[in-house]
Amino acid sequence: MEKKYFGYSENELLTKRAIYTAKEIYHQPEVWIEVYNLIYSKVDEIMEFKKQTLEGLYEIILLGAGTSAFIGETLESIVQTETKIVTKSIPTTSFITHPEHYILKDKKYLLISFARSGDSPESVTAIQLADMINEKNNHLIITCNSDGALAKMKYNSTSYVLVLPPSTNDRSLAMTSSFTSMLLACILFSKIENLKNLKNQIELLGKYANKILNQYLGLISTVANKDFDRAIFLGSGFFEGIAKESQLKLQELTDGKIICKHDTFLGLRHGPKAVIKNHTLIVYLFSNNEYANRYEIDLVNSIEEKKLAFEKICLMENDIPDIEIENKIILSDSSQKLEEEFLTVVSVLPAQMLGFLKSLNLGLKPDKPSENGAISRVVQGVNIYPYVLEVEG
């Protein structure tokens, strides 16, 4: 029997220029197992690299552009909590214009770079500038492309290049499995000492993903067919970065025809609530942290009391009875529970699916939704200028 994606055959998806995006969204549970197995096969060398680089480390900096920057934002507090070392997420798009703001001389850093292709000019330049300022930098490169510039660069100090399986190197414009795979890879890196005990988390992650892709496809399709023209994604803590990636994914796949915003549950109250209009979709990305849930529930109920927003979706691991919203995506039907950081990986799937379905609904081509070529798979047109390092007197 022919496998279908989003209810379409492969021939139908080829005609619609949607085959890569559809497959890349659907194969994520299998790809996550591949990522885990790859890291498991390299556990000893990764542990040795981590031991060498973390000793005497001043700071960890997470680098990436666009979607890859949102990986860093999601991971910032995860990596800091696991390593007990101050960790900052800095988009390469900010770093290369003011590198001296982020790197000090004579301090020991670990720079973790995320890149699907590894060929974006900002990714390469950020590392070059960092090493120009400080030759003591250590590098962890997490990329999906063995042939990319980042994978082939020569690094000054201790470095480790982790090239993920070829299946993670999305061919479509929008990053889907590449985003979740690089995010998962760095979570596993931060927890490498306990890797053998995390297989059950990866399996549960896949179970939750398959539930969203199959059991909740009808719900997400129904919402995608609704007449909304803007969307707001809310997430707190680890999930703020996921909210950012979610809003980008829907906006990117609809070629900007759906204007999207992100915020935290508490942050929405301070002015941004004004963007909620009659044709607004709100997607609530709940943590599974009970303390955080109290604030999240309060915000949802305040929106409901005022009858704001046109449509709502809630994503939660376990049902939250205090919230009376029809469109609930409930991941767990047992006592099993994902660690909060692993829950981030699966929480972006509803936005990926919404973006894909809304793209088709608008008559776009999900594999290449940008009608005027304004955005491309690898960013184009970035001029890189010489940087002059000031020499102290």
Sequence and secondary structure as in RCSB ss.txt:
>XXXX:A:sequence
MEKKYFGYSENELLTKRAIYTAKEIYHQPEVWIEVYNLIYSKVDEIMEFKKQTLEGLYEIILLGAGTSAFIGETL
ESIVQTETKIVTKSIPTTSFITHPEHYILKDKKYLLISFARSGDSPESVTAIQLADMINEKNNHLIITCNSDGAL
AKMKYNSTSYVLVLPPSTNDRSLAMTSSFTSMLLACILFSKIENLKNLKNQIELLGKYANKILNQYLGLISTVAN
KDFDRAIFLGSGFFEGIAKESQLKLQELTDGKIICKHDTFLGLRHGPKAVIKNHTLIVYLFSNNEYANRYEIDLV
NSIEEKKLAFEKICLMENDIPDIEIENKIILSDSSQKLEEEFLTVVSVLPAQMLGFLKSLNLGLKPDKPSENGAI
SRVVQGVNIYPYVLEVEG
>XXXX:A:secstr
    BTTB HHHHHHTT HHHHHHHHTHHHHHHHHHHHHHHTHHHHHHHHHHHHTT  EEEEEESTHHHHHHHHH
HHHHHHHH S EEEEEHHHHTT GGGT  TT  EEEEEEESSS  HHHHHHHHHHHHH TT EEEEEES TTSHH
HH   SSSEEEEE  GGGS  SSS SHHHHHHHHHHHHHHTGGGGGGGHHHHHHHHHHHHIIIIITHHHHHHHHT
S  SEEEEEE TTHHHHHHHHHHHHHHHTTTSSEEEEE TTGGGTTGGGG  TTEEEEEE  S HHHHHHHHHHH
HHHHHTT  SEEEEEESS  TT   S EEE  SSS    HHHHHHHHTHHHHHHHHHHHHHTT  TTS  TTS S
 SS               
